[in-house]
Amino acid sequence: MLINQAGKNPSDLKKDSAQLTGIERQLVLQYLMDANVPVTVTEEPDFAAEKDSEEKKSGGEPEIRTVASGVFPVALPGEQLTVLDQGIILLKNPPESVKVFNGKKVRVQFYFNRLGLYFITTVKNVKSGLALVIPSVINKIQEKKAAAAEKFSALLCFSPKDSASGTSVNCSFLEDYPLFVSPKWSDIDEENQLEAKSYLERFVMLFRSVGKTIGNGLFFISVVRFLSDKKSDAASSIEGRKNPPTIIYIDGERLVFAAKKEDILLKKGEEYSVVLSFPIEKGPVKERTVYALFVVEDVFEDSLQKKACAVCTYTDIKKEDVRYLEDKKS
């Protein structure tokens, strides 16, 4: 176990800072040199944004482009890396999937005692292969905070007939996916829209081929937006931690759960129940509770990013609860 000059354990990185201190950075560099640490390399998406900005300045319209292969993260095992004491990572005989990063700004992510860290650097071409210069700033992965959703809460129950027994889990929410605002195509980042359109066409055809009704289809916007989103800050800040599924869409007909593939928990064709709780600020009743049974219509996946969305439809819900959910949708 590494001990720094002040006698501190290297796992004692400050929790309240988004960046490592100088001493912490030295500990991490030593760790990278000694421990054969695997890393994940992803191209920083601001290159596409900069190109759009230049096109707008010149009066041209930004175009929807195909997603470059370099956008997808590439995992490199520790044995393929050599870390020099000057703070340089050498990649000898790099695979083709990494060569596309040559000359580009990338995000390099790894775990230090299960704590997620990353830094931004530019891939350089050297005689022995490729090199990554570790910058002075190393950051801690900051997870997106779960949105309060107007203090709305959702309890997913795996015993469909009885919410008071069996296994249950409190669902999370994302600020970028407000549940009571109808999703729009413009919510999807422009650089992801072509891939999202491809997903949409495939999923709609799949639904129709088996005779499923789509309704207004708005739920599909949230599905394809989540699956096509390449933002690397979706990574967990703690290695190996399981996270509850996130609700990214809800109305009077359907709800959609999203998560990493290993965390989605829901299986196609299976029935579950959910308890939705809405606080009421005024009046003698403090909370409106909606109980519903639902079945998983389909689970859509993005195999490269290992993300999944479970599209679910209600099998048992009161009519007044359906109206209540629809009335909340703006």
N, C-alpha and C positions, 0 to 999 in steps of 0.2 A: 504493500500500500504506500502511495506517495505521501510524503509529509513536506509541507513547505517550510520556509525558513522561520516562520513565526510559530511553527509547531501545530498548524491547523490541518485538519483532515481535508483533502481536496473536495469532498462532497459538500463542504460547508460554503458553497458559493452563495453570495448574497441573494436573497429571494426577492428583494424589493427593487432591484435594478434590472433594466432591460439589457445592459451591457456588462461584460466582465471587466473587473478592475485589472490593473497591470499585473498584480501578483497572480490573480486567477488566470489570466491569459497565459502566463508562464507555466502554470500547472497544467493547463490544457495542452499546451505545446509539448510538454514533456510526456504527457499521456499519449498524444498522437504518435510521438516517436517510439514509445516503448510498447504499445499495446496492440498494434496491427488493427487499428480501428476502421471498420467499414464506413464509407461515406456515400451520400446521395448527391448527385450533381444535377441541377436544373437550370436551364437558361432563364435569365431574368426577363419578364415580359415587357419591361419598359422600352425595349428596342422597337417593338411593334407600335407602342404609343408614340414614340419619338417620330417614327415614320409617318404616322397619321398626322401628327402636329405639323410636320414639314409640308405634307400635302395640303393641309388646310391653309397654311400660310401662303402657299403658291396659288391658292384659289381652286385647287382640285378637290374632288370629292373623295373621302377615304373609302377604300374598297374593302369588302369582306374577303379576307384571304384565308387560304387553307392553313391549318395549324401546322407549323414546322415540326419536324421530328424532334428537334432539339428542345421543344417545350416540355416533352415528357421527361420525368426524372430517370436518371440512370444510376443504378446502384453499383458501387465498386467495392469488392472485397478488400480487406486490409492487406492481404498478401500482394496485391497489385500496386500498392502505394509505398513510396519511400519518403519519409519525412526528415528533412535536414534540419540541423539546429539553427540555421538561418531563418527558419520559418517558411520553408518552401516544400511543397508536396510534388514529388516527381511521379509521373505516370509513364512507366516504361512499356513500350509496345501496347499502347492503348487500343481498345477495340474500336470498331467503326462507329459504334453508337456514341462514343466519347469524342471522336475526331471532329464531329459536327460542331463541337463547342469551341474549336480553335479560333482565337481572336475575339471571342464573345464574353460578355459579362455573365457570370453564373452565380448561383446560390449553392454553397456547399454546406450540407447539413449532416450532423452526426450526433451521437449520444455520448455524454460523459457522465458515468455513474447514473444512467437512466435519465439524465436531464438533457432535453433537446437543445442543441446549440447550432448556430449557423453563421457563416460570414459570406460577404459578397466580394468577388474577385474577378479578374480577367484571365482566361486561359491563354497561356503563352506557348509558342512552339520553340522547343530546344532540341539540341542534337540527339538526346537520348529518348525524346518523345514529347510529352506535354508537361507543363509545369503550372502549379497553382501557388501564387504567393499569398500566404496568410496575412491579412491586413492587420493593422493595429487594433481594429474594432472587431470583437466577436460578440454576437448577440445571442440572447436566450429566445427560444421560440415562444411567442406570445399567442396563446389561443384566443380565438374569437369568443367574446363574452356572450353567453346565452341571453337572448332578449327576454325581457319580462313579459312581453306580449300582453300588456295591460294587466299584469299580474294573473293572467290566465294560466292555468296549470292543466296537465294531462297525465293521467296515470294509465299506462298500458298494462293490461292484465292478461296473463297467459292461460288463465282458467276462464274460458269464455262465458260460462254460465254464472259465475259467482265472483264478483270483484272483491269480496271480502276475504277470499281464501286463495291459495295458490300463489304463484310467483308473479310479482308486479314490479314495474320500474317507472320512475318519473321521467317523462320525456323532456328533452331540451329544445331550445328554439334558437334561431339565428336572426340577428338584427337585420341582415340583408334580405330576409324572407318574411316580411310582415304578413301575418296570417289573415288579417281582416281587411286587406287591400287586394283587389284583383290584380294578379300578375300581368305584366305587359311584355311583349317581345323586346322592347327597348331596355328591359331590366338585364338582359343578357349582354355581357361585354362584347363589343363589336368584333374583336378578334376571335371570339368563340361562336359567332352566329352561324357560320357555314357548317361547322360540325354539329351544332345544336339542330339545325334544319335537317341534316341527314338523320340524326336520331329521331326527330319528330316524324319524318316521313315513314321510317321503319316501324316505329311503335304504333302509329295510327293504322298502318296496313296490318300489323299483327293483331290489333284489337278487332278490326273489321273482319279479318279472315276467320275469326272464331265467333262472329256474331255479337260481340260485345258493344254496348252503347257507349258513346263517348260524351254525350251531353254537350256542354259548351266547350269542352276540351281545354279549359284554362289550366287544369292541373298538369297537363303535359308541358306547359311552359316552365313550371317550376322543376319538373323532372329533368328536362333536357338542359336547363340552365345549370342545375347541380352537377349533372354528369359531365358537361362540357367545360366546367370551370377548372382551370389549371393552376389556380393560385396555390402556391406551395405552403402558405401559412395555415392550410387546413391540417398540417401535420400535428400530431399529439406532442405536447411539451414534455410528457413523461413516457418513456419507452415501455411498450407492452401493456399500457393501461387500457382497459375496456371502457367504452363510453356508451351511454344510453342512446337510442335512436333519436333523431331530431325530426320534429314535425315541420315540414316546409310548405304544406298546403292543407287547407281544410275548408269545406263548405257543407251544404246540406245533403250532398250525395256521396262525396268521397273525402278521404284524407290520405296524405302521402307522407311516408316516413323515409328518412334518408340517413345514411351512415356509411362508414367504411364497410367493405364487404363482410369482414369477420364480425362486425358489430350489428348487422342489420336485424338479426334475431328472428324475423318473421319469414314464414315459408309460404310459398304459393299454394293456394287452395285451402289453407288452414284458417280456422275461425278463432278470433280473439275478441276481447272486450276492451272498452276504454271508458274512463271516467273523466269528463271535461268539467272543470270548475271555473266559474266566472264570478269574481267579486262584484257585489252591488254596493255602491257607495251610499245611496240613500234608500230609506225604507226599513221596515222591520226585518226583512229577510236580508241577510248579509252575503248570501252566495247563491248563484244559480248553478245547479248541477245537472249535467246531461250524461245519461248512461246509454251506451250503444254497443251492439254487437256488430262486428264487421268481418269480412272475409278478404284475404289477400288475392286480388285479381291477378297480379303479375309482379315479378321482381325484375327490374331492369338494371343492368350492370355496365360499368365501364371497366373492362378488364385491365387496361394499362394503369389506371389510377387506383384500381381495386375499390371502387365506390359503388354503392347500390341504392336504388329507390324502390320501396314497396308501395304500389298503388293499391288502395283498399276501398271497398264499397260497403256501405252499411247493409246489414241483413235484418237488423231489428233496432229501430229508433222511433220515438214518439213523433207524431206529426208536428206538435207544437215546438219540439226541439229542432226539427228541420227548419221550421219558419224562423226560430230564434237565431240559428246559425246563418241563415241566408240574410236576415235583417242586419247582422253585424258586418256583413261584407260591404265595403264601400265601393 
